[in-house]
């Protein structure tokens, strides 16, 4: 039972479990609750009737413990992070292929890419549970890049994944996944604008979990972009790319990643996890191509 529910019962002169009520009080009132209430034993173990003797403090407790109407209301009670925001946003480079002029045989230097990227400002897409604000016409395909460095340098990153797109006339938008933020349910209105969503996530438990969430929240075809079968069975490739060493306490996540990879049908990726005992971060592609 919540603190607010206890307080409402006190208002109704209904007996409550006193020890549990005291434990639910804010820390500053746990030792001084007798200054707020008089109490008398009621029938039942630990049951007591409480009478309010400090109505001002009681009203403050009641107000602060009431369910928040929105995040702004929650901030007045000092717990805004416990309440979801009313909207979500995504950074998107529309028509990423044409803007990047992607050519896997003609990748420019990092400095040239970074200088060009400074003048290439992403669009902002605003999503709520019932509305979508977007300033461009979506293409048929959306590429979601999880990592910030890869997103802002997508002109360098995507050429090494381009063959996986398998499209003779590619046209796609590029969105920043911002870690787990991409799985906010409000983003589903935006993802549903596309026929296909390509997920460029890290090859670890977090990346697979996000992919699983996206499958459930969008009508679009969702694809997890990953190295080929031959690469995932190539020892040289694995040594160069699977470099995210696991700490001893990460053993549970490693085993969970193998299990989830199998559940998703990614048998070759599960093999790579099992063989290397490591995960792979996609930033490695910025320094080493497929």
N, C-alpha and C positions, 0 to 999 in steps of 0.2 A: 504494500500500500504506500502511496506517495505521501509526502508531507502535506500537500494540499488536501488530500482526501481525509487525513487525520484531523486537520483543522476544521473541515466542514462537519465532521462528526461531532467535534467538540461544540460547534455552533448549535448542532441539533440536540445537544445534551445526550449523546449516545456514548456508551462506554467504549473505551479503546484499550489497546495493549500499551501500557505505559512505557515499559522498557524500549519497545520498538519505536514508539513515538519520539522518545528522547533521543534515540540514536539517529532519527531522521532529521532532527533539528539542526540548523546551522551551528557551527562550532561555538560561536559567541554566546549561544543560548543554552547549550547542553548542561552547563554547570549552574546556570542561573534561572532555569525554567520555573522554579518555584516562585520567582518574582513576577511571573506572568500568569500563573494558574494556582488555584486551590484544587485539592484533589481528595477524593473519597473512594474507598474500596467498593467495587461492584462484584457481581457474581461472575465467577470464572477466573481461571489462572491469569494473573498479571493484568486483569481488567480493572480499570478505574474510570470514574466520571471526573472530568476536569471542568472547572469554572474559571472564566476569564476574569482576572483582576487588573490587568493592564491592557485596556482596549486599544490604545494607540499602537503598542508593540504588536499586539495580536493582528490588527489590521495590516500592519506592514508585512508581517509574516504571510498573511493570507494573500496579499497582493503579489508579493515577490514569488510565491510558490505556485501561483495560478499558471495554467498553460499559456505560453506566449502566442500572441496572434500572428506575429511575423518577426523577422530578424531584428527590426528596429525596436519592437517591444521587448524582445529578449535582451537587447543591449542595455536597456534601462534596468534590467534585473541582473546584469553582470554575467550573462551566459549566452551571448549572441552566437558563439561557435557551436552551441548545441542545436541551433536552428538553421535549416538550410536556407541559402540565399534564394531570392525569388526569380533569378535569371542566371543564365550561363552565357559565356562568350567563347568564340574560337577565332584564332588568327588564321587567315586563309590567303594563299597566293592563287588567284584565279588563273586558269589556263596556264598551268605551270610549264607545260611542254613548250609552248611558243615563247614564253618569257625567258625560259632557261635556255632555249635553243639547244636542247639536249642532243648530244652526239657522242656516243660511247667511244668513238674513234678520235675525238677531238676535244678532250677535256682540257680547259685552260688551267693556268696555274692558280694556286690558292689565293695569291694576292690579287690577281685579276678578278677572280670570283668574288672575293670579299669586297673589292671596290665597286663592282657592279651591284652587289647586293645592297649596299648602303642606299642606293637610289630606288631600290625595289621594295616598296613599302606594302606589307600585307593588308588585306581588308579585314574588317572586324564583323563577324556574324554574331548577332544577339539572339538567344533562344530563351523562351519561357515554356511553360507547360502547354500553352495554347496559341503561341504566336511566334513568328520568325521574322527577323529584320535582316535583310541581305541586299547588298548593293550591286550584285552582278548576277549574270545568268549562269547557273551551275552547268558544268559539263556532265557527261554521262558517268565519269569515273572520278572518285575522290581517293587521293593518297593521303593517309594519316601517318605522320612521322612523330614518333614518341619523344625523341630527344631534341632539346632546344638547339644544340650546335648543328645537328644534322638538318633541322628545319630551316634555319637561317642560311645554311650553306647547301640547300637542296640541289643547287646547280652542280655541285661537286658530287653529292651523295647519290642522286637518282640514276646517273648514267650506269652505275655498276649494278643497278637493279632493273634496268630498262628492259632487258630481255625477258624478264619475268612478267612484264605487262602483256606481252604476246599480242600486240595490236599494230597493224600496219599503218594505221592513221591515228596515232595516239592523241588524245585530248583529255586532260585531267586537271583537276584542282588539287592544291597541296595544302593540307591543314596541319596545324601544330597540335599534337595530342596532349601536351603538357602533363605528362605522366598519367596518373589515374583519372585526372579531371575529364578526360575525353569520354569516360563512361557515365557521365552525368545524364540521367534519363531525359532531361530537357533538350539535349543535343539530338535526340532521335528525330525531331521534326526536320532538322537540317540534313541528317544522313539519309532520310527518306527521299530527298530530292535526287538521289543518285541511283543508277542501276547497279553499280558495283563500288564497294569500298575496299581498298587495299591497305592492309595494316603493316606498317614498317615499325615493328616493336622489337625491343630487346628479346633475345632468346633466353628467357628465364621464366620463373614462376609468375612474376608480375606481368610480363608480356602475354603469356598464355592466358592468364586470368582475365586481362582486359579484352583480349580477343573473344573469349567465351562470353563475356558480358555484352559485347557489341553484337554478336550473333543474335542474342535474345531481344535487343532493343531496336533493331532496324529491319525494314522490309527488304533492304538492298542485299545483294549477294556480297558476303564478307569473305575476304581471302587473306590468309596469313602469309605474307611474303617471306620466303626463307631460302637458304642455299639449296642447291639441287641435291638429289639423292647421292650422286657420285661425290660431291664435295663433302657431304656429311659422313661419308665413309672413307674419306681421304685423310690419312694421318697428318700429312704436311699442312693441309688446309685447317684441320682441327687445331694443330699446335699454334698456327699463326693467328687464329681468330677466336678460339675459345680460351680467353685469357682471364676471365673474371673468376679469380680463385675464391673458394668458399671457406668461410671460417667453420670451426667445429660446430658452432651453434646453428649453422645453416644447413646441417645435414637433413633436417626435417623438410626444409623447403626444396632441397635437391631431390629428395625422394618424391615429394608431392609434384614437382615439375615433370619427372619421368612418368608418373601415373597419369597426370593430366594430358601430357603429350600423347600417350597411348590412347586415352579416351577420345581425343580429337582426331585420331587417325594419323598422327605425325610420328610414325614408327622410327623413321630415320633420325629425326631430331631427338627422340628419346634415346636412341643408340648413342648419339653424340654426347648427350648429358652423362649417360652411364659410363662411357669409355673415358671421357676426359675428366670427370668429376668437377667440371667447371661450366659456367654460363658464358654467353657471348653478348657483348654490348655493341650496338650498331655503329657507334662512333669509329670503330676500327676500320670501317670502309672509307673513311676520310683519308686514311694513310695507306690503305692497301686494298686494291680492287679484287673482285672475284678472280 
